[in-house]
Amino acid sequence: MRHLVICCTAVSLLTLFVPQREAAACSCLPFPPPAEAVAKADAVFLGKVLAFDEIAGQSRRLAHLEVIKIWKGRPNEADRVTTALNEAACGFDFVVGKTYLVYANKDENGGLYTHLCTRTQPENLAQSDLNYLRGFSEFPLALGNSWEFANSFGNNITETIFDTLRIKGNLYYRFDRFREFNQAFLRLSEDGKLFLRSDTLEQMWVDFNADDTTRWHVIGPERLAEWDVQLVSRTDTVVTKAGTFYPCLHFHFRFNGADYDWHEWYYSGIGTVRRDLYGIAPFSYPLERVTLNTPTSVEENPTGSTPRAFTLSQSYPNPFVLKASVSSRNTALIRYQLQEPAEVSLTIFNALGGAVRTLATGRKTAGEYSALWDGKDEAGRLAPSGVYFYRLQAGSFSELKKMVVIR
């Protein structure tokens, strides 16, 4: 049984796998919300416990699980999870035959572990997490992710996440553009709703848990258009150059007038795979290419390949010609690779060593990543011309490179 966890304010609250003689009780900070818990975990999955045994000579136990569904991580790693020997040492007391939603991180040997201070919990108590994960699967939000859509005019449209921002405790992902919006901020709520924030207006864009009787209202940029939105189908098939997607969620944006209806299709693990605009003439915007730089589901890393070393690439373009009007092409791209899971910080500094902007922070799994800089500091001001440096700190690895900004 999962015991009530007592909250406290100490900074160092938990040492994983503490032997029983070293810990009389388990104390934790308040649980993070699902969005934050998913971001920090190396694996998130639903699994049925097949066996739960002590490990000889160690102060921990090993759970063997049948993986039912996985949102983050790899199935061949998620079938074995360790935890401390008892609840006093923050070990999770799994029950054989029960199904759990597991949040796990990698230990020093690369295996997965969990404990009482995570959001790991029985499936029947995890409804709010599962609602969030359904939306998380439908629309993966991570820095560097981008979606490229074709159109009838031959000039493809790309939507890229290039920044994150926390407003009133909510984590937003900043898009260079999203449909008609420039500089839109999107977030997923715990109950699977995708919210869009532009200027000071926040509104629910789509509800991945909606039924076909629910309708809601959305407003376009500068209030030039308004739509009533409804889920039409959960079983549509969409064929594009990027692939064939089934089943897709189909939303109808019904314009309060004439000749400006939109239809959008979303596929689990990918996001938007097609948009159709019914104006004076119909226009289709099928997905042509998607880049998901942060591993958030099994499908995003089909090869299972892991970089052989920590690397930081030269920014592109360099020099970075910064314009006053930011567009999707007016950004600097920085790529880096992680050989193993690590706490990551990617920061830009000016020539005097002052921090200008942090582009990435937090724990990340092994893989290839991208970060985009729009040339602004933390306060949103355009950086002046000059020499800048950017540094990647990943565990004990650290590398510094130089870029030139021209205005």
C-alpha positions as CSV (number, residue, x, y, z in Angstrom):
1,M,0.0,0.0,0.0
2,R,1.2,3.5,-0.8
3,H,1.6,5.4,2.5
4,L,0.9,9.1,3.0
5,V,4.2,11.0,2.3
6,I,5.1,13.8,4.7
7,C,6.3,17.0,3.0
8,C,9.2,19.1,4.3
9,T,11.4,21.9,3.1
10,A,14.9,20.4,3.4
11,V,16.9,20.5,0.2
12,S,18.5,17.1,0.5
13,L,15.5,14.9,1.2
14,L,16.1,11.6,-0.4
15,T,19.0,9.3,-1.0
16,L,17.9,6.5,-3.3
17,F,18.4,2.9,-2.2
18,V,19.3,3.9,1.4
19,P,19.8,0.7,3.6
20,Q,17.2,0.3,6.3
21,R,19.7,1.0,9.1
22,E,20.4,4.5,7.5
23,A,16.8,5.6,7.2
24,A,14.0,5.6,9.7
25,A,11.4,7.2,7.5
26,C,10.9,8.4,4.0
27,S,10.2,12.2,3.5
28,C,9.5,13.8,0.1
29,L,8.8,17.2,-1.4
30,P,5.3,17.6,-2.8
31,F,4.8,15.6,-6.0
32,P,5.5,17.6,-9.2
33,P,2.6,17.9,-11.6
34,P,2.5,15.3,-14.4
35,A,4.1,17.6,-17.1
36,E,7.1,18.2,-14.9
37,A,7.3,14.6,-13.8
38,V,7.3,13.4,-17.4
39,A,10.0,15.9,-18.4
40,K,12.3,14.7,-15.6
41,A,11.7,10.9,-15.9
42,D,13.8,8.7,-18.2
43,A,10.9,6.3,-18.6
44,V,7.1,6.6,-18.2
45,F,5.0,3.5,-18.8
46,L,2.1,1.4,-17.7
47,G,3.1,-2.1,-16.5
48,K,1.8,-5.2,-14.8
49,V,4.0,-6.6,-12.1
50,L,4.9,-10.2,-12.8
51,A,7.4,-10.8,-9.9
52,F,8.9,-8.7,-7.1
53,D,12.1,-10.1,-5.5
54,E,14.9,-9.0,-3.3
55,I,18.4,-8.7,-5.0
56,A,20.9,-10.8,-3.2
57,G,23.5,-8.8,-1.4
58,Q,21.9,-5.4,-2.1
59,S,19.4,-3.2,-0.3
60,R,17.0,-3.1,-3.1
61,R,14.3,-5.1,-4.8
62,L,13.6,-5.8,-8.5
63,A,10.2,-5.7,-10.1
64,H,9.6,-7.7,-13.4
65,L,6.9,-6.0,-15.4
66,E,4.9,-6.7,-18.5
67,V,4.9,-3.3,-20.4
68,I,1.3,-2.5,-21.5
69,K,1.9,1.0,-22.9
70,I,4.9,3.3,-22.9
71,W,5.1,7.0,-23.4
72,K,8.8,7.6,-22.7
73,G,11.7,5.2,-22.8
74,R,12.4,1.9,-24.4
75,P,10.3,-1.3,-23.9
76,N,13.3,-3.6,-23.6
77,E,14.5,-1.5,-20.6
78,A,11.1,-0.9,-18.9
79,D,10.4,-4.5,-18.0
80,R,12.8,-4.4,-15.1
81,V,12.7,-1.7,-12.4
82,T,14.5,-1.6,-9.1
83,T,13.4,0.2,-5.9
84,A,14.7,0.4,-2.3
85,L,14.3,-2.5,0.1
86,N,11.4,-1.1,2.1
87,E,9.2,2.0,2.4
88,A,11.2,3.5,5.2
89,A,14.0,3.9,2.6
90,C,11.5,5.2,0.0
91,G,11.1,1.9,-1.7
92,F,7.9,1.4,-3.6
93,D,5.9,-1.7,-2.5
94,F,4.8,-3.3,-5.7
95,V,2.1,-6.0,-5.6
96,V,2.4,-8.9,-8.0
97,G,-0.5,-9.0,-10.4
98,K,-1.4,-5.3,-10.1
99,T,-0.9,-2.7,-12.9
100,Y,1.0,0.5,-12.2
101,L,1.8,3.8,-13.9
102,V,5.6,4.0,-13.4
103,Y,7.9,7.0,-13.5
104,A,11.5,5.9,-13.5
105,N,15.0,7.2,-13.9
106,K,18.3,5.5,-14.8
107,D,20.7,4.6,-12.1
108,E,24.5,4.7,-12.3
109,N,24.5,1.3,-14.2
110,G,21.9,2.4,-16.7
111,G,19.0,0.4,-15.2
112,L,15.7,1.9,-14.2
113,Y,14.7,2.7,-10.6
114,T,11.7,4.3,-9.0
115,H,10.7,5.3,-5.4
116,L,7.9,6.7,-3.3
117,C,8.8,10.3,-4.1
118,T,7.9,9.9,-7.8
119,R,4.4,9.9,-9.2
120,T,4.5,6.1,-9.6
121,Q,1.1,4.8,-8.5
122,P,-1.5,2.1,-9.1
123,E,-3.3,2.5,-12.4
124,N,-6.7,2.9,-10.7
125,L,-5.3,6.0,-8.8
126,A,-3.6,7.6,-11.8
127,Q,-6.5,9.0,-13.9
128,S,-5.2,12.6,-13.9
129,D,-1.8,11.4,-15.1
130,L,-3.3,9.1,-17.7
131,N,-5.4,12.0,-19.0
132,Y,-2.3,14.2,-19.3
133,L,-0.3,11.4,-21.0
134,R,-3.0,10.9,-23.6
135,G,-2.7,14.5,-24.6
136,F,1.1,14.3,-24.3
137,S,1.1,11.4,-26.8
138,E,-1.1,13.2,-29.2
139,F,1.0,16.3,-29.3
140,P,4.7,15.9,-28.2
141,L,6.0,19.2,-26.9
142,A,9.8,19.5,-26.6
143,L,12.4,22.1,-27.5
144,G,13.6,21.8,-31.1
145,N,10.6,19.8,-32.3
146,S,9.4,21.0,-35.7
147,W,6.6,20.2,-38.2
148,E,6.9,21.0,-41.9
149,F,3.7,21.2,-44.0
150,A,3.4,21.3,-47.7
151,N,1.0,23.6,-49.5
152,S,-0.4,24.3,-53.0
153,F,2.0,27.2,-53.6
154,G,5.2,25.3,-53.3
155,N,6.6,27.1,-50.3
156,N,6.5,24.8,-47.3
157,I,5.5,26.1,-43.9
158,T,7.5,25.0,-40.8
159,E,6.4,25.3,-37.2
160,T,9.3,25.0,-34.6
161,I,9.5,25.0,-30.9
162,F,12.4,27.3,-30.0
163,D,11.9,28.3,-26.4
164,T,10.2,27.6,-23.2
165,L,8.6,29.9,-20.6
166,R,7.0,29.5,-17.2
167,I,4.0,31.7,-16.5
168,K,2.1,31.4,-13.2
169,G,3.5,28.0,-12.6
170,N,2.6,26.6,-16.1
171,L,5.3,25.5,-18.6
172,Y,4.7,26.9,-22.1
173,Y,6.5,25.9,-25.3
174,R,7.1,28.8,-27.7
175,F,6.5,28.3,-31.4
176,D,7.9,30.6,-34.1
177,R,4.5,30.2,-35.7
178,F,1.4,28.0,-35.2
179,R,-1.2,28.1,-37.9
180,E,-2.1,31.8,-38.2
181,F,-0.3,32.8,-35.0
182,N,3.2,34.2,-34.7
183,Q,5.1,33.6,-31.5
184,A,2.4,31.4,-30.0
185,F,2.9,29.6,-26.6
186,L,1.4,26.2,-26.2
187,R,1.0,24.0,-23.1
188,L,-0.8,20.7,-22.2
189,S,-2.9,20.6,-19.1
190,E,-3.1,17.5,-16.8
191,D,-6.5,16.5,-18.3
192,G,-5.3,16.4,-21.9
193,K,-6.2,19.9,-23.2
194,L,-3.9,21.8,-25.5
195,F,-3.9,25.5,-24.6
196,L,-2.6,28.3,-26.8
197,R,-1.5,31.7,-25.5
198,S,-1.0,34.7,-27.7
199,D,-0.4,38.2,-26.3
200,T,-2.5,38.1,-23.1
201,L,-5.2,35.7,-24.3
202,E,-5.0,32.0,-23.3
203,Q,-7.6,29.6,-24.8
204,M,-8.1,25.9,-25.2
205,W,-7.2,25.0,-28.7
206,V,-8.2,21.3,-28.7
207,D,-9.3,18.8,-26.1
208,F,-7.8,15.3,-26.8
209,N,-10.3,13.8,-24.3
210,A,-13.4,15.4,-25.8
211,D,-16.4,13.5,-27.1
212,D,-18.3,14.3,-30.3
213,T,-21.0,16.3,-28.5
214,T,-18.6,18.8,-26.9
215,R,-18.0,22.2,-28.5
216,W,-15.7,25.1,-27.5
217,H,-14.9,28.6,-28.9
218,V,-11.5,29.8,-30.1
219,I,-10.3,33.2,-31.4
220,G,-7.8,33.9,-34.1
221,P,-4.9,36.5,-34.1
222,E,-6.0,40.0,-33.4
223,R,-9.6,38.6,-33.1
224,L,-10.0,38.7,-36.9
225,A,-11.6,35.3,-36.9
226,E,-13.5,33.1,-34.5
227,W,-14.4,29.4,-34.7
228,D,-16.5,26.8,-32.8
229,V,-14.5,23.6,-32.5
230,Q,-15.8,20.0,-32.3
231,L,-14.2,16.6,-32.4
232,V,-15.5,14.8,-35.5
233,S,-13.7,11.5,-35.4
234,R,-11.1,9.4,-33.6
235,T,-10.5,6.9,-36.4
236,D,-9.6,8.9,-39.5
237,T,-6.7,7.8,-41.8
238,V,-4.4,10.5,-43.1
239,V,-1.9,9.8,-45.9
240,T,1.0,12.3,-46.4
241,K,4.6,12.2,-47.7
242,A,5.6,11.8,-44.0
243,G,3.7,8.5,-43.8
244,T,0.2,7.0,-43.3
245,F,-1.3,7.8,-40.0
246,Y,-4.1,5.8,-38.3
247,P,-6.1,6.4,-36.1
248,C,-6.1,10.2,-36.2
249,L,-8.2,12.6,-34.2
250,H,-10.1,15.0,-36.5
251,F,-11.2,18.4,-35.3
252,H,-13.5,20.8,-37.2
253,F,-13.0,24.5,-36.7
254,R,-16.3,26.0,-37.8
255,F,-16.1,29.7,-38.8
256,N,-18.8,32.0,-37.6
257,G,-19.5,33.2,-41.1
258,A,-18.6,31.7,-44.5
259,D,-15.5,30.4,-46.4
260,Y,-13.0,30.1,-43.5
261,D,-13.5,26.6,-41.9
262,W,-10.4,24.7,-40.8
263,H,-10.0,20.9,-40.3
264,E,-7.1,19.5,-38.3
265,W,-5.9,16.0,-37.8
266,Y,-3.6,14.8,-34.9
267,Y,-1.8,11.5,-34.6
268,S,-0.4,10.0,-31.4
269,G,3.3,10.6,-30.9
270,I,3.5,13.0,-33.9
271,G,1.1,15.9,-33.4
272,T,-0.6,17.7,-36.3
273,V,-0.4,15.6,-39.5
274,R,-2.7,17.6,-41.7
275,R,-4.7,20.8,-41.9
276,D,-7.3,21.8,-44.5
277,L,-8.7,25.3,-45.1
278,Y,-12.0,25.6,-46.8
279,G,-12.1,29.2,-48.0
280,I,-13.0,30.5,-51.5
281,A,-11.2,27.3,-52.6
282,P,-10.0,24.4,-50.6
283,F,-6.3,24.3,-49.5
284,S,-4.6,21.3,-47.9
285,Y,-1.5,21.4,-45.7
286,P,-0.3,17.8,-45.3
287,L,2.7,17.0,-43.1
288,E,5.8,16.5,-45.2
289,R,8.5,16.2,-42.5
290,V,8.6,16.1,-38.7
291,T,11.7,16.4,-36.4
292,L,11.2,15.3,-32.8
293,N,14.6,16.0,-31.2
294,T,13.6,15.0,-27.6
295,P,12.8,11.3,-27.2
296,T,9.3,11.2,-25.7
297,S,7.9,8.0,-27.1
298,V,9.2,4.7,-28.6
299,E,8.3,5.7,-32.1
300,E,10.5,8.8,-32.1
301,N,13.7,6.7,-31.8
302,P,13.0,3.6,-33.9
303,T,16.7,2.6,-34.4
304,G,17.4,2.8,-30.7
305,S,20.8,4.4,-31.5
306,T,22.7,6.2,-28.9
307,P,25.5,8.8,-29.6
308,R,29.0,7.5,-28.8
309,A,30.1,10.7,-27.1
310,F,29.0,14.0,-25.7
311,T,29.3,16.6,-28.5
312,L,28.4,20.3,-29.1
313,S,28.2,21.4,-32.7
314,Q,29.0,24.8,-34.2
315,S,25.9,27.0,-34.3
316,Y,24.3,27.6,-37.7
317,P,24.3,30.1,-39.3
318,N,27.5,31.7,-38.1
319,P,27.7,34.7,-38.3
320,F,24.1,35.0,-37.1
321,V,22.5,38.0,-38.9
322,L,19.9,39.1,-36.5
323,K,16.9,41.1,-37.9
324,A,14.5,43.2,-35.9
325,S,11.6,41.1,-37.3
326,V,12.0,37.6,-36.1
327,S,10.9,34.8,-38.5
328,S,11.3,31.1,-38.6
329,R,14.5,31.5,-40.6
330,N,15.9,34.2,-38.3
331,T,17.2,31.9,-35.6
332,A,20.5,30.2,-34.7
333,L,20.4,26.4,-34.5
334,I,22.6,24.6,-31.9
335,R,22.8,20.8,-32.0
336,Y,24.3,18.6,-29.2
337,Q,24.5,14.9,-28.4
338,L,24.3,13.1,-25.0
339,Q,26.1,9.8,-24.7
340,E,24.1,9.0,-21.5
341,P,21.4,10.6,-19.3
342,A,22.5,13.8,-17.7
343,E,21.5,17.0,-16.1
344,V,21.9,19.5,-18.9
345,S,22.4,23.3,-19.2
346,L,22.9,25.1,-22.5
347,T,23.6,28.8,-22.0
348,I,24.6,31.8,-24.1
349,F,27.1,34.3,-22.7
350,N,28.3,37.7,-23.9
351,A,31.9,38.6,-24.4
352,L,32.2,39.7,-20.7
353,G,31.0,36.3,-19.5
354,G,27.5,37.5,-18.5
355,A,24.7,35.0,-19.1
356,V,22.3,36.2,-21.9
357,R,19.9,33.3,-22.3
358,T,19.5,29.7,-21.1
359,L,18.2,27.6,-24.0
360,A,17.9,24.2,-22.3
361,T,18.0,23.0,-18.7
362,G,17.0,19.8,-16.8
363,R,17.6,16.1,-17.0
364,K,17.6,14.6,-20.5
365,T,18.0,11.1,-21.7
366,A,20.8,10.0,-24.1
367,G,20.2,11.2,-27.7
368,E,20.5,14.0,-30.2
369,Y,19.0,17.4,-29.4
370,S,18.6,20.8,-31.0
371,A,18.1,24.2,-29.5
372,L,17.1,27.4,-31.3
373,W,18.0,31.0,-30.3
374,D,16.0,33.9,-31.6
375,G,18.7,36.4,-30.6
376,K,16.9,37.7,-27.5
377,D,18.0,37.8,-23.9
378,E,15.9,36.5,-21.0
379,A,14.0,39.9,-20.9
380,G,13.0,39.6,-24.6
381,R,15.5,42.2,-25.9
382,L,17.4,41.7,-29.1
383,A,21.1,41.1,-28.4
384,P,23.6,43.7,-29.8
385,S,26.2,42.9,-32.4
386,G,29.3,41.2,-31.1
387,V,31.0,38.0,-30.1
388,Y,29.0,35.5,-28.0
389,F,29.8,32.1,-26.4
390,Y,27.5,29.2,-25.7
391,R,28.3,26.4,-23.2
392,L,26.9,22.9,-22.9
393,Q,27.2,21.4,-19.4
394,A,26.0,17.8,-19.2
395,G,27.1,16.0,-16.0
396,S,30.9,16.3,-15.9
397,F,31.1,17.2,-19.6
398,S,31.5,20.8,-20.5
399,E,32.3,22.5,-23.8
400,L,32.3,26.1,-25.0
401,K,32.0,27.4,-28.5
402,K,31.8,30.9,-30.1
403,M,29.3,32.6,-32.4
404,V,29.1,36.1,-34.0
405,V,25.9,38.1,-34.0
406,I,25.5,40.9,-36.6
407,R,22.6,43.4,-36.6
